[in-house]
Amino acid sequence: MISKFFVIFSVVFVLSFFSNGIIGYGQDIFKAMDPSGNQIHSGIYISGFIAINLEQNDINANISLNSGTQRGEPIRGARIILNNVPIVEGAAGNYTGTARAVLGRSSTVMNSAGETYGGGGNIKLLIHLGGELPIEINANMLERLSISISPVQRRGVNLTGPVNVSWSSSGSNNEKFNFAIINSNGEIVFEKINRTGRGMELRMPRRSVPPNGVYTFRISKFEKRIDRIQNVAAGSYIDIYSDATVTYSTFK
């Protein structure tokens, strides 16, 4: 009788262990513990970009959070802070927002080697997922871009005629830039990618000319990819861009 009771007790104990352990782990699959006892989230896949405009001192972010891989279930309800500014969740698992650059036009930043650079902007992104230990991503941006559009008439920019687009960069002359015209909804209505040099003459086909309205002209350049992010799923990345924009009314 005692032997049978012992066997039944052992089976119940083992089942209870697996229920609280493995099943509990399955419900909490994204959480682990660091040596200090804080939670880390190694099953979170992070992707997206951060673009910094040092002419306007703005930092724009578009970040997606998914379960395990880029095609995993969107992760909702995260708290994301970009340079002390919360960025909001729009579509499920996608977070966008704008913050200010830390450093102004005439400011300087010193690295760990004691070297000083001028006109930079530090980027700090914190992702809180309910644990005590946030995911932290840091980057330095020192690139400065500017863009100019001409001619600009009283009514704005006539996109049916030739438009001169010029830009300058604090980087080298061998880099590639992306040009885009963006509507008030943030949608790209026209673009040219991988342009070289310092400008171009824009001749848009009539069918590509946006209707009358206010549009943003943007030049951007890919700077680097941050893909060594601690405590997240393999393959996670954040692309860093520098950009410059001007906004005009357009007509045709």
BAVEXKOL-52130 format. One record per residue: chain; residue number from 1; y, z, x of N, C-alpha, C, O in turn. Coordinates in pm, whole numbers, always signed. Layout:
BEGIN
cadena|num|n.v|n.w|n.u|ca.v|ca.w|ca.u|c.v|c.w|c.u|o.v|o.w|o.u
A|NUM|Y|Z|X|Y|Z|X|Y|Z|X|Y|Z|X .
...
//
This chain:
BEGIN
cadena|num|n.v|n.w|n.u|ca.v|ca.w|ca.u|c.v|c.w|c.u|o.v|o.w|o.u
A|1|-121|+0|+83|+0|+0|+0|+125|+0|+87|+220|-75|+61 .
A|2|+125|+84|+189|+239|+90|+280|+256|-41|+353|+368|-86|+377 .
A|3|+141|-102|+390|+147|-229|+463|+210|-338|+377|+294|-414|+424 .
A|4|+168|-345|+246|+226|-445|+158|+375|-421|+138|+454|-516|+138 .
A|5|+414|-294|+122|+556|-262|+107|+636|-303|+229|+748|-353|+216 .
A|6|+578|-283|+347|+647|-320|+471|+668|-470|+480|+774|-517|+521 .
A|7|+563|-546|+439|+574|-693|+443|+683|-740|+348|+767|-823|+384 .
A|8|+682|-687|+223|+785|-727|+125|+924|-691|+174|+1016|-772|+161 .
A|9|+941|-572|+230|+1070|-530|+283|+1117|-621|+395|+1235|-655|+402 .
A|10|+1024|-660|+483|+1059|-748|+595|+1107|-883|+547|+1205|-937|+597 .
A|11|+1036|-938|+446|+1076|-1069|+393|+1214|-1062|+330|+1298|-1149|+353 .
A|12|+1238|-957|+250|+1369|-940|+187|+1478|-924|+292|+1586|-981|+277 .
A|13|+1451|-849|+398|+1549|-828|+504|+1584|-959|+574|+1701|-988|+600 .
A|14|+1479|-1039|+605|+1502|-1167|+674|+1583|-1261|+586|+1677|-1325|+633 .
A|15|+1547|-1269|+456|+1622|-1355|+366|+1766|-1310|+353|+1858|-1392|+348 .
A|16|+1786|-1180|+349|+1923|-1127|+342|+2001|-1162|+467|+2119|-1194|+458 .
A|17|+1937|-1158|+582|+2003|-1193|+710|+2048|-1338|+711|+2162|-1369|+747 .
A|18|+1955|-1426|+668|+1991|-1568|+669|+2097|-1599|+564|+2183|-1684|+586 .
A|19|+2091|-1529|+450|+2191|-1552|+346|+2329|-1513|+394|+2424|-1588|+373 .
A|20|+2342|-1398|+458|+2473|-1352|+504|+2517|-1421|+631|+2636|-1427|+660 .
A|21|+2421|-1473|+706|+2454|-1534|+834|+2476|-1682|+822|+2588|-1731|+831 .
A|22|+2363|-1755|+800|+2372|-1901|+801|+2454|-1951|+683|+2541|-2036|+701 .
A|23|+2426|-1898|+562|+2503|-1946|+446|+2649|-1908|+461|+2738|-1987|+431 .
A|24|+2673|-1788|+507|+2811|-1748|+530|+2878|-1834|+635|+2996|-1866|+622 .
A|25|+2804|-1873|+738|+2860|-1960|+841|+2894|-2096|+783|+2996|-2156|+818 .
A|26|+2805|-2145|+693|+2832|-2274|+632|+2959|-2273|+550|+3028|-2375|+543 .
A|27|+2992|-2162|+489|+3114|-2153|+410|+3236|-2135|+499|+3349|-2158|+455 .
A|28|+3216|-2096|+621|+3326|-2064|+711|+3311|-2145|+840|+3336|-2094|+949 .
A|29|+3270|-2271|+826|+3226|-2348|+941|+3339|-2375|+1040|+3312|-2401|+1157 .
A|30|+3463|-2369|+996|+3574|-2402|+1085|+3621|-2283|+1166|+3708|-2297|+1251 .
A|31|+3565|-2167|+1142|+3616|-2048|+1207|+3519|-1997|+1313|+3399|-1989|+1289 .
A|32|+3573|-1964|+1427|+3499|-1898|+1533|+3590|-1788|+1586|+3698|-1766|+1532 .
A|33|+3546|-1721|+1689|+3628|-1613|+1744|+3653|-1638|+1891|+3563|-1680|+1964 .
A|34|+3776|-1611|+1936|+3803|-1617|+2079|+3768|-1480|+2139|+3740|-1387|+2064 .
A|35|+3770|-1466|+2273|+3730|-1339|+2335|+3811|-1220|+2288|+3766|-1106|+2299 .
A|36|+3933|-1244|+2235|+4016|-1132|+2189|+3990|-1096|+2043|+4051|-1003|+1989 .
A|37|+3898|-1170|+1978|+3868|-1142|+1839|+3951|-1219|+1741|+3942|-1194|+1621 .
A|38|+4034|-1315|+1788|+4113|-1398|+1698|+4030|-1516|+1650|+3937|-1559|+1718 .
A|39|+4065|-1567|+1533|+3994|-1683|+1481|+4043|-1811|+1548|+4162|-1826|+1574 .
A|40|+3949|-1903|+1576|+3984|-2036|+1621|+3917|-2135|+1526|+3824|-2099|+1455 .
A|41|+3964|-2258|+1525|+3921|-2354|+1423|+3870|-2481|+1492|+3938|-2583|+1493 .
A|42|+3751|-2474|+1549|+3700|-2584|+1629|+3648|-2700|+1546|+3614|-2804|+1602 .
A|43|+3641|-2686|+1412|+3594|-2794|+1327|+3706|-2872|+1261|+3679|-2952|+1171 .
A|44|+3829|-2852|+1303|+3944|-2921|+1245|+3978|-3044|+1328|+3997|-3035|+1450 .
A|45|+3985|-3159|+1262|+4024|-3283|+1330|+4172|-3309|+1302|+4214|-3317|+1186 .
A|46|+4250|-3321|+1408|+4394|-3341|+1399|+4428|-3482|+1445|+4378|-3528|+1548 .
A|47|+4511|-3552|+1369|+4562|-3683|+1410|+4703|-3700|+1359|+4745|-3631|+1266 .
A|48|+4778|-3793|+1420|+4914|-3818|+1375|+5008|-3846|+1489|+4966|-3876|+1601 .
A|49|+5137|-3836|+1459|+5236|-3867|+1562|+5357|-3776|+1548|+5384|-3719|+1443 .
A|50|+5429|-3767|+1659|+5559|-3700|+1663|+5655|-3796|+1732|+5626|-3847|+1840 .
A|51|+5769|-3821|+1669|+5871|-3911|+1726|+6000|-3835|+1743|+6046|-3766|+1652 .
A|52|+6059|-3847|+1861|+6183|-3775|+1888|+6297|-3873|+1912|+6284|-3970|+1987 .
A|53|+6407|-3847|+1845|+6527|-3929|+1856|+6635|-3842|+1919|+6698|-3761|+1852 .
A|54|+6657|-3860|+2049|+6754|-3777|+2119|+6898|-3818|+2091|+6989|-3740|+2118 .
A|55|+6920|-3937|+2036|+7054|-3975|+1995|+7099|-3891|+1876|+7215|-3853|+1866 .
A|56|+7005|-3863|+1786|+7036|-3785|+1666|+6982|-3642|+1674|+7002|-3562|+1583 .
A|57|+6914|-3611|+1783|+6857|-3477|+1802|+6755|-3442|+1693|+6747|-3327|+1651 .
A|58|+6679|-3541|+1647|+6579|-3519|+1543|+6439|-3536|+1598|+6414|-3618|+1687 .
A|59|+6346|-3457|+1544|+6204|-3473|+1573|+6133|-3493|+1441|+6142|-3409|+1352 .
A|60|+6061|-3605|+1427|+5988|-3635|+1304|+5838|-3625|+1331|+5790|-3671|+1434 .
A|61|+5765|-3565|+1236|+5622|-3548|+1252|+5548|-3599|+1130|+5596|-3587|+1017 .
A|62|+5431|-3657|+1154|+5340|-3698|+1048|+5200|-3658|+1097|+5143|-3725|+1183 .
A|63|+5146|-3551|+1041|+5022|-3492|+1090|+4918|-3490|+979|+4948|-3453|+865 .
A|64|+4794|-3530|+1012|+4683|-3522|+918|+4578|-3425|+969|+4548|-3421|+1088 .
A|65|+4522|-3345|+877|+4416|-3250|+909|+4294|-3285|+826|+4302|-3299|+704 .
A|66|+4179|-3300|+894|+4055|-3333|+826|+3942|-3244|+875|+3950|-3181|+980 .
A|67|+3837|-3242|+796|+3721|-3161|+828|+3628|-3236|+923|+3565|-3334|+883 .
A|68|+3619|-3190|+1048|+3521|-3241|+1143|+3556|-3371|+1211|+3554|-3379|+1333 .
A|69|+3588|-3476|+1133|+3622|-3607|+1188|+3743|-3662|+1114|+3791|-3603|+1017 .
A|70|+3792|-3776|+1163|+3912|-3836|+1103|+3886|-3878|+958|+3980|-3888|+879 .
A|71|+3761|-3903|+923|+3726|-3943|+786|+3674|-3826|+704|+3625|-3846|+592 .
A|72|+3682|-3706|+758|+3635|-3590|+685|+3726|-3552|+571|+3832|-3612|+552 .
A|73|+3685|-3453|+495|+3764|-3408|+381|+3901|-3358|+427|+3910|-3287|+528 .
A|74|+4008|-3394|+355|+4141|-3343|+391|+4146|-3192|+382|+4086|-3132|+293 .
A|75|+4216|-3131|+474|+4231|-2986|+474|+4367|-2952|+418|+4470|-2989|+475 .
A|76|+4367|-2882|+307|+4490|-2851|+236|+4534|-2709|+265|+4456|-2624|+308 .
A|77|+4661|-2685|+238|+4712|-2549|+243|+4742|-2494|+380|+4763|-2374|+395 .
A|78|+4744|-2581|+482|+4779|-2532|+616|+4930|-2504|+622|+5008|-2559|+544 .
A|79|+4967|-2419|+713|+5109|-2392|+737|+5142|-2449|+874|+5091|-2402|+976 .
A|80|+5229|-2550|+876|+5261|-2620|+1000|+5409|-2601|+1031|+5495|-2622|+945 .
A|81|+5438|-2561|+1152|+5575|-2533|+1195|+5609|-2625|+1313|+5540|-2624|+1415 .
A|82|+5714|-2703|+1297|+5761|-2793|+1402|+5896|-2742|+1450|+5995|-2748|+1377 .
A|83|+5901|-2692|+1573|+6026|-2637|+1628|+6094|-2543|+1530|+6213|-2556|+1500 .
A|84|+6016|-2448|+1480|+6063|-2343|+1390|+6097|-2392|+1250|+6154|-2317|+1170 .
A|85|+6064|-2517|+1218|+6090|-2572|+1085|+5958|-2605|+1016|+5879|-2680|+1072 .
A|86|+5931|-2550|+897|+5807|-2585|+826|+5807|-2732|+785|+5910|-2785|+743 .
A|87|+5693|-2798|+798|+5680|-2933|+746|+5580|-2929|+631|+5484|-2852|+634 .
A|88|+5604|-3010|+529|+5536|-2992|+401|+5418|-3086|+386|+5409|-3190|+451 .
A|89|+5327|-3046|+297|+5211|-3129|+265|+5247|-3220|+149|+5289|-3175|+42 .
A|90|+5230|-3351|+172|+5253|-3448|+67|+5121|-3488|+5|+5072|-3422|-86 .
A|91|+5062|-3598|+55|+4926|-3631|+17|+4832|-3524|+73|+4867|-3453|+167 .
A|92|+4713|-3514|+14|+4619|-3409|+55|+4591|-3417|+205|+4548|-3521|+255 .
A|93|+4616|-3308|+275|+4586|-3300|+417|+4684|-3370|+508|+4663|-3376|+629 .
A|94|+4793|-3425|+451|+4892|-3494|+532|+5025|-3421|+525|+5074|-3390|+416 .
A|95|+5083|-3393|+641|+5202|-3309|+648|+5312|-3385|+723|+5290|-3437|+832 .
A|96|+5431|-3390|+663|+5543|-3462|+724|+5668|-3376|+719|+5683|-3291|+632 .
A|97|+5757|-3400|+815|+5882|-3327|+814|+5967|-3362|+934|+5924|-3432|+1025 .
A|98|+6089|-3311|+933|+6186|-3336|+1040|+6243|-3203|+1088|+6278|-3117|+1007 .
A|99|+6251|-3188|+1220|+6312|-3070|+1280|+6418|-3116|+1378|+6440|-3236|+1395 .
A|100|+6483|-3022|+1442|+6585|-3053|+1540|+6527|-3042|+1680|+6439|-2959|+1706 .
A|101|+6577|-3124|+1771|+6539|-3112|+1911|+6594|-2981|+1966|+6702|-2936|+1926 .
A|102|+6521|-2921|+2057|+6564|-2794|+2115|+6683|-2814|+2207|+6774|-2731|+2209 .
A|103|+6682|-2922|+2284|+6785|-2943|+2386|+6882|-3051|+2342|+6841|-3153|+2287 .
A|104|+7009|-3030|+2367|+7113|-3125|+2330|+7132|-3232|+2435|+7055|-3244|+2530 .
A|105|+7237|-3311|+2415|+7262|-3425|+2504|+7286|-3383|+2648|+7239|-3449|+2740 .
A|106|+7359|-3273|+2667|+7396|-3236|+2803|+7313|-3120|+2857|+7341|-3068|+2965 .
A|107|+7209|-3080|+2783|+7128|-2968|+2826|+7030|-3010|+2934|+7008|-3129|+2957 .
A|108|+6972|-2912|+3001|+6873|-2939|+3104|+6750|-2854|+3077|+6757|-2753|+3008 .
A|109|+6639|-2897|+3134|+6514|-2822|+3123|+6452|-2813|+3261|+6458|-2908|+3339 .
A|110|+6393|-2699|+3293|+6331|-2678|+3423|+6181|-2663|+3405|+6135|-2585|+3321 .
A|111|+6104|-2738|+3485|+5959|-2725|+3474|+5908|-2614|+3564|+5987|-2545|+3629 .
A|112|+5773|-2597|+3568|+5715|-2486|+3642|+5735|-2498|+3793|+5724|-2399|+3865 .
A|113|+5765|-2620|+3840|+5788|-2640|+3982|+5933|-2616|+4021|+5970|-2630|+4138 .
A|114|+6017|-2581|+3922|+6157|-2555|+3952|+6242|-2679|+3951|+6359|-2673|+3989 .
A|115|+6186|-2793|+3907|+6263|-2917|+3901|+6341|-2922|+3770|+6289|-2883|+3665 .
A|116|+6464|-2969|+3776|+6551|-2970|+3659|+6574|-3114|+3613|+6599|-3203|+3693 .
A|117|+6564|-3134|+3482|+6587|-3264|+3421|+6697|-3250|+3316|+6715|-3142|+3259 .
A|118|+6769|-3357|+3290|+6877|-3354|+3192|+6839|-3425|+3064|+6758|-3517|+3064 .
A|119|+6899|-3380|+2953|+6888|-3451|+2826|+6750|-3457|+2768|+6712|-3562|+2716 .
A|120|+6673|-3352|+2775|+6537|-3356|+2722|+6527|-3290|+2587|+6626|-3240|+2534 .
A|121|+6408|-3290|+2530|+6385|-3221|+2405|+6245|-3165|+2400|+6149|-3241|+2400 .
A|122|+6231|-3036|+2397|+6099|-2975|+2392|+6042|-2981|+2250|+6115|-2962|+2153 .
A|123|+5913|-3006|+2241|+5843|-3016|+2113|+5739|-2905|+2107|+5661|-2889|+2201 .
A|124|+5739|-2829|+1999|+5639|-2725|+1979|+5589|-2733|+1836|+5665|-2717|+1740 .
A|125|+5458|-2758|+1823|+5395|-2770|+1692|+5291|-2659|+1678|+5203|-2645|+1763 .
A|126|+5302|-2580|+1571|+5207|-2473|+1543|+5138|-2502|+1410|+5203|-2532|+1310 .
A|127|+5005|-2493|+1411|+4926|-2518|+1290|+4850|-2390|+1257|+4762|-2347|+1333 .
A|128|+4884|-2330|+1144|+4821|-2206|+1100|+4722|-2238|+988|+4758|-2301|+888 .
A|129|+4597|-2195|+1006|+4493|-2222|+908|+4431|-2094|+854|+4314|-2094|+815 .
A|130|+4506|-1988|+852|+4457|-1865|+796|+4407|-1765|+897|+4390|-1647|+864 .
A|131|+4382|-1808|+1023|+4340|-1717|+1126|+4458|-1658|+1199|+4573|-1697|+1176 .
A|132|+4432|-1565|+1286|+4539|-1501|+1362|+4588|-1590|+1477|+4699|-1573|+1526 .
A|133|+4503|-1684|+1518|+4537|-1767|+1634|+4570|-1908|+1588|+4479|-1981|+1549 .
A|134|+4697|-1950|+1592|+4731|-2086|+1548|+4691|-2189|+1653|+4674|-2157|+1771 .
A|135|+4677|-2313|+1608|+4661|-2425|+1700|+4800|-2460|+1749|+4891|-2481|+1669 .
A|136|+4818|-2468|+1879|+4951|-2491|+1938|+4950|-2619|+2021|+4862|-2639|+2105 .
A|137|+5050|-2703|+1997|+5065|-2829|+2072|+5207|-2833|+2126|+5303|-2819|+2050 .
A|138|+5220|-2852|+2257|+5350|-2855|+2322|+5366|-2986|+2398|+5270|-3038|+2455 .
A|139|+5487|-3038|+2400|+5516|-3160|+2476|+5662|-3161|+2514|+5746|-3104|+2445 .
A|140|+5692|-3227|+2625|+5830|-3248|+2667|+5866|-3394|+2651|+5789|-3482|+2689 .
A|141|+5982|-3422|+2596|+6030|-3558|+2581|+6164|-3571|+2651|+6260|-3501|+2618 .
A|142|+6169|-3661|+2749|+6291|-3681|+2826|+6349|-3821|+2806|+6455|-3852|+2859 .
A|143|+6278|-3904|+2730|+6320|-4043|+2712|+6434|-4053|+2611|+6432|-3987|+2507 .
A|144|+6533|-4134|+2643|+6644|-4157|+2551|+6656|-4306|+2521|+6670|-4388|+2611 .
A|145|+6649|-4338|+2392|+6667|-4476|+2347|+6793|-4487|+2264|+6836|-4390|+2201 .
A|146|+6853|-4606|+2264|+6963|-4636|+2173|+6948|-4779|+2124|+6885|-4861|+2191 .
A|147|+7004|-4809|+2007|+6991|-4940|+1946|+7125|-4983|+1891|+7205|-4901|+1846 .
A|148|+7151|-5114|+1895|+7275|-5169|+1844|+7245|-5298|+1767|+7162|-5378|+1810 .
A|149|+7312|-5317|+1653|+7296|-5436|+1570|+7431|-5507|+1558|+7534|-5442|+1538 .
A|150|+7429|-5639|+1571|+7552|-5716|+1553|+7517|-5858|+1504|+7407|-5905|+1532 .
A|151|+7605|-5926|+1432|+7734|-5874|+1383|+7716|-5787|+1260|+7620|-5804|+1184 .
A|152|+7808|-5693|+1241|+7812|-5611|+1121|+7938|-5648|+1045|+8049|-5625|+1094 .
A|153|+7923|-5704|+928|+8036|-5748|+848|+8080|-5636|+753|+8021|-5528|+751 .
A|154|+8183|-5664|+677|+8234|-5562|+587|+8129|-5519|+486|+8120|-5402|+450 .
A|155|+8049|-5613|+442|+7942|-5582|+345|+7818|-5525|+414|+7727|-5476|+347 .
A|156|+7814|-5531|+544|+7697|-5484|+617|+7639|-5593|+704|+7712|-5672|+763 .
A|157|+7507|-5599|+712|+7437|-5694|+797|+7379|-5805|+711|+7305|-5779|+616 .
A|158|+7416|-5930|+745|+7365|-6046|+674|+7234|-6090|+739|+7234|-6149|+847 .
A|159|+7123|-6061|+673|+6992|-6088|+732|+6945|-6231|+710|+6836|-6266|+755 .
A|160|+7024|-6314|+644|+6986|-6454|+632|+7031|-6534|+754|+6981|-6644|+778 .
A|161|+7124|-6479|+831|+7168|-6546|+953|+7110|-6476|+1075|+7043|-6374|+1062 .
A|162|+7137|-6531|+1195|+7087|-6466|+1316|+7153|-6330|+1337|+7274|-6315|+1321 .
A|163|+7073|-6232|+1372|+7120|-6096|+1398|+7079|-6058|+1538|+6962|-6073|+1576 .
A|164|+7173|-6009|+1616|+7144|-5965|+1752|+7104|-5818|+1753|+7178|-5732|+1706 .
A|165|+6988|-5791|+1807|+6938|-5655|+1820|+6929|-5623|+1969|+6861|-5694|+2044 .
A|166|+6996|-5519|+2012|+6990|-5480|+2152|+6957|-5332|+2161|+6989|-5255|+2071 .
A|167|+6892|-5293|+2270|+6857|-5154|+2289|+6860|-5119|+2437|+6853|-5206|+2524 .
A|168|+6871|-4993|+2463|+6870|-4944|+2600|+6774|-4826|+2609|+6747|-4758|+2511 .
A|169|+6725|-4805|+2729|+6627|-4699|+2751|+6651|-4635|+2886|+6694|-4701|+2981 .
A|170|+6624|-4506|+2894|+6636|-4438|+3022|+6512|-4459|+3108|+6505|-4411|+3221 .
A|171|+6413|-4532|+3054|+6292|-4561|+3130|+6305|-4692|+3207|+6415|-4740|+3232 .
A|172|+6189|-4749|+3243|+6187|-4872|+3323|+6209|-4994|+3234|+6210|-4983|+3111 .
A|173|+6225|-5111|+3297|+6248|-5235|+3224|+6119|-5304|+3184|+6122|-5408|+3118 .
A|174|+6004|-5249|+3223|+5876|-5317|+3201|+5802|-5264|+3079|+5684|-5293|+3060 .
A|175|+5870|-5187|+2997|+5802|-5123|+2885|+5811|-5208|+2759|+5893|-5299|+2749 .
A|176|+5725|-5177|+2663|+5719|-5250|+2537|+5773|-5162|+2425|+5750|-5042|+2420 .
A|177|+5847|-5227|+2334|+5912|-5157|+2225|+5870|-5218|+2092|+5833|-5335|+2084 .
A|178|+5876|-5137|+1988|+5849|-5183|+1852|+5978|-5178|+1771|+6052|-5080|+1775 .
A|179|+6003|-5286|+1698|+6123|-5293|+1614|+6079|-5295|+1468|+5981|-5360|+1433 .
A|180|+6152|-5223|+1383|+6118|-5221|+1241|+6243|-5207|+1157|+6343|-5148|+1200 .
A|181|+6238|-5262|+1035|+6338|-5238|+932|+6270|-5157|+823|+6163|-5195|+774 .
A|182|+6331|-5046|+784|+6266|-4948|+697|+6353|-4926|+574|+6475|-4910|+586 .
A|183|+6291|-4925|+457|+6368|-4905|+333|+6388|-4756|+305|+6346|-4670|+383 .
A|184|+6454|-4726|+194|+6491|-4588|+163|+6369|-4501|+130|+6380|-4379|+127 .
A|185|+6254|-4564|+104|+6131|-4489|+78|+6050|-4462|+204|+5941|-4406|+198 .
A|186|+6106|-4502|+318|+6035|-4482|+443|+5931|-4588|+472|+5850|-4571|+563 .
A|187|+5931|-4697|+397|+5832|-4803|+415|+5886|-4911|+507|+6003|-4949|+497 .
A|188|+5802|-4961|+596|+5841|-5070|+686|+5834|-5202|+609|+5729|-5240|+557 .
A|189|+5948|-5272|+601|+5952|-5399|+528|+5952|-5518|+623|+5931|-5631|+581 .
A|190|+5976|-5493|+750|+5974|-5600|+851|+5956|-5534|+987|+6015|-5430|+1014 .
A|191|+5874|-5596|+1073|+5858|-5540|+1207|+5816|-5645|+1308|+5756|-5747|+1274 .
A|192|+5850|-5617|+1430|+5804|-5693|+1546|+5756|-5591|+1648|+5828|-5495|+1678 .
A|193|+5637|-5611|+1702|+5581|-5512|+1794|+5570|-5569|+1934|+5567|-5690|+1955 .
A|194|+5563|-5477|+2029|+5544|-5510|+2170|+5650|-5606|+2224|+5619|-5704|+2291 .
A|195|+5776|-5576|+2192|+5887|-5654|+2247|+5922|-5599|+2385|+5916|-5479|+2408 .
A|196|+5958|-5688|+2476|+5999|-5647|+2610|+6147|-5678|+2630|+6210|-5742|+2546 .
A|197|+6201|-5634|+2742|+6341|-5660|+2773|+6433|-5560|+2708|+6397|-5444|+2687 .
A|198|+6555|-5605|+2678|+6657|-5515|+2625|+6719|-5567|+2496|+6826|-5520|+2455 .
A|199|+6654|-5664|+2431|+6709|-5712|+2305|+6639|-5838|+2258|+6549|-5891|+2323 .
A|200|+6685|-5885|+2142|+6629|-6008|+2085|+6725|-6060|+1979|+6808|-5986|+1926 .
A|201|+6712|-6189|+1948|+6783|-6247|+1835|+6689|-6251|+1718|+6582|-6312|+1724 .
A|202|+6728|-6186|+1611|+6642|-6174|+1495|+6675|-6284|+1396|+6786|-6292|+1345 .
A|203|+6578|-6370|+1368|+6591|-6474|+1266|+6476|-6453|+1168|+6362|-6489|+1195 .
A|204|+6508|-6395|+1054|+6405|-6358|+959|+6384|-6469|+856|+6482|-6522|+803 .
A|205|+6258|-6505|+826|+6233|-6599|+716|+6291|-6544|+586|+6289|-6423|+564 .
A|206|+6342|-6632|+501|+6409|-6587|+380|+6319|-6497|+295|+6366|-6400|+235 .
A|207|+6191|-6529|+291|+6101|-6447|+208|+6085|-6306|+264|+6041|-6216|+193 .
A|208|+6119|-6286|+392|+6103|-6154|+453|+6230|-6071|+447|+6228|-5953|+484 .
A|209|+6339|-6130|+402|+6465|-6057|+399|+6461|-5954|+287|+6438|-5990|+172 .
A|210|+6484|-5826|+317|+6486|-5725|+210|+6600|-5751|+114|+6701|-5811|+153 .
A|211|+6588|-5709|-11|+6698|-5726|-106|+6817|-5640|-65|+6808|-5556|+24 .
A|212|+6929|-5663|-134|+7049|-5586|-103|+7019|-5437|-111|+6951|-5391|-203 .
A|213|+7070|-5363|-16|+7045|-5219|-15|+7082|-5160|+119|+7149|-5225|+200 .
A|214|+7040|-5038|+143|+7065|-4970|+269|+6933|-4958|+344|+6834|-4907|+291 .
A|215|+6932|-5005|+467|+6809|-5009|+546|+6833|-4947|+684|+6944|-4949|+738 .
A|216|+6725|-4893|+738|+6729|-4835|+872|+6664|-4932|+970|+6554|-4981|+948 .
A|217|+6735|-4957|+1080|+6684|-5040|+1188|+6636|-4945|+1298|+6712|-4860|+1345 .
A|218|+6511|-4960|+1339|+6452|-4865|+1434|+6387|-4936|+1551|+6316|-5035|+1534 .
A|219|+6412|-4883|+1669|+6340|-4924|+1789|+6260|-4803|+1836|+6314|-4693|+1840 .
A|220|+6136|-4822|+1872|+6053|-4709|+1915|+5963|-4751|+2030|+5934|-4869|+2050 .
A|221|+5919|-4651|+2105|+5834|-4676|+2220|+5728|-4566|+2231|+5759|-4447|+2223 .
A|222|+5604|-4609|+2248|+5496|-4512|+2267|+5511|-4447|+2404|+5528|-4516|+2505 .
A|223|+5506|-4315|+2406|+5522|-4241|+2531|+5390|-4192|+2589|+5358|-4220|+2705 .
A|224|+5314|-4120|+2509|+5187|-4065|+2559|+5104|-4015|+2443|+5154|-3994|+2333 .
A|225|+4977|-3995|+2470|+4885|-3936|+2372|+4840|-3800|+2422|+4793|-3786|+2535 .
A|226|+4855|-3700|+2336|+4805|-3567|+2367|+4668|-3553|+2301|+4658|-3547|+2178 .
A|227|+4563|-3549|+2382|+4429|-3543|+2326|+4344|-3430|+2384|+4225|-3420|+2356 .
A|228|+4405|-3347|+2464|+4335|-3229|+2514|+4389|-3106|+2442|+4457|-3022|+2500 .
A|229|+4355|-3099|+2315|+4404|-2991|+2229|+4294|-2887|+2217|+4183|-2918|+2175 .
A|230|+4324|-2766|+2252|+4223|-2660|+2252|+4184|-2621|+2110|+4266|-2620|+2018 .
A|231|+4056|-2587|+2095|+4002|-2526|+1975|+4006|-2617|+1852|+4018|-2570|+1739 .
A|232|+3997|-2750|+1875|+3990|-2842|+1762|+3876|-2940|+1787|+3817|-2941|+1896 .
A|233|+3843|-3021|+1686|+3732|-3115|+1696|+3758|-3221|+1803|+3872|-3259|+1828 .
A|234|+3650|-3267|+1864|+3659|-3372|+1967|+3723|-3497|+1908|+3697|-3533|+1793 .
A|235|+3806|-3564|+1987|+3874|-3685|+1943|+4008|-3662|+1879|+4081|-3757|+1853 .
A|236|+4045|-3537|+1854|+4176|-3507|+1796|+4288|-3554|+1889|+4273|-3553|+2011 .
A|237|+4399|-3597|+1829|+4509|-3647|+1912|+4641|-3637|+1836|+4644|-3632|+1713 .
A|238|+4748|-3634|+1913|+4884|-3650|+1862|+4954|-3751|+1953|+4962|-3730|+2074 .
A|239|+5005|-3859|+1896|+5080|-3958|+1972|+5228|-3920|+1974|+5284|-3880|+1872 .
A|240|+5290|-3934|+2090|+5430|-3902|+2107|+5510|-4031|+2125|+5475|-4115|+2209 .
A|241|+5615|-4047|+2047|+5702|-4164|+2054|+5846|-4119|+2079|+5887|-4009|+2040 .
A|242|+5921|-4205|+2143|+6067|-4193|+2143|+6120|-4303|+2052|+6063|-4412|+2047 .
A|243|+6228|-4276|+1982|+6284|-4379|+1894|+6435|-4364|+1882|+6493|-4263|+1922 .
A|244|+6496|-4468|+1827|+6639|-4469|+1799|+6659|-4550|+1672|+6588|-4647|+1647 .
A|245|+6756|-4508|+1590|+6779|-4575|+1463|+6928|-4591|+1435|+7011|-4514|+1482 .
A|246|+6959|-4695|+1357|+7091|-4711|+1296|+7069|-4755|+1152|+6968|-4819|+1122 .
A|247|+7161|-4722|+1064|+7145|-4754|+922|+7266|-4835|+874|+7381|-4799|+898 .
A|248|+7234|-4947|+804|+7340|-5034|+751|+7301|-5084|+614|+7183|-5088|+579 .
A|249|+7403|-5124|+537|+7379|-5202|+416|+7342|-5342|+458|+7390|-5391|+560 .
A|250|+7257|-5408|+380|+7219|-5546|+409|+7247|-5633|+286|+7256|-5583|+174 .
A|251|+7262|-5760|+309|+7280|-5854|+200|+7227|-5988|+243|+7201|-6013|+361 .
A|252|+7210|-6076|+144|+7162|-6212|+174|+7232|-6311|+84|+7206|-6431|+93 .
//
